[in-house]
């Protein structure tokens, strides 16, 4: 279908639904991951916030490069700062994010949930 960023609601609505067999085939490939959601906290605009956030971004990109983060999604919102699919178990993901510069500074909070994802899923590009 090409560039999906230009699809309309009508285009999406017209897409075919998967069959039960197709759903079962995909579900059988599910692998455990952790879903991270970062939310902005009251300390977001504290003195020195720009430098702290720069360290956070460097760390997150490093975690992505090291394979700890499979998909990194900064969110353009005043409430949610970002989301990520992490390749480690939730307990490890929680510990990793508890040490994040923005979390430690009270600029962000983090929430980690267990999830499953499907090998081969990617973002376009």
Residue, then its C-alpha position, 0 to 999 in steps of 0.5 A: x500500500x506504500x507510504x501508510x502515513x498518508x492513509x485516510x480513515x476511509x483507507x484504513x477502514x477498507x483494509x481487510x480483516x485477518x482470518x482466525x488462522x492468520x491471527x493464530x499464526x501471528x500469535x504463535x510467534x509472540x515473544x515477551x518484552x517490556x513496555x516502558x512509558x515515561x511521563x513528565x513530572x513536576x520537576x520537568x522545568x527545574x534549573x538545569x533540566x536541559x542538561x539532564x534531559x540531554x543525558x537522558x537522550x544519550x542514555x536512551x540512544x545508548x540503550x537502543x544501540x546496545x539492544x536493550x531498547x528495540x523500539x524507541x518512541x519519543x512522544x510529542x506531548x505535555x503529559x507523556x514523554x516517551x515509550x519504548x519496547x524493551x528487550x529485558x524482563x520488566x524487573x530489569x527494565x524497571x531497575x534500568x529506568x529507575x537510574x535514568x537521569x530524568x527519573x532521578x531528577x524528578x523530571x519524569x516518572x516511569x512505568x514498565x509493563x510486561x507485553x508481547x511483541x512479534x518478531x519482525x515487526x518494524x517501524x517504516x523507514 
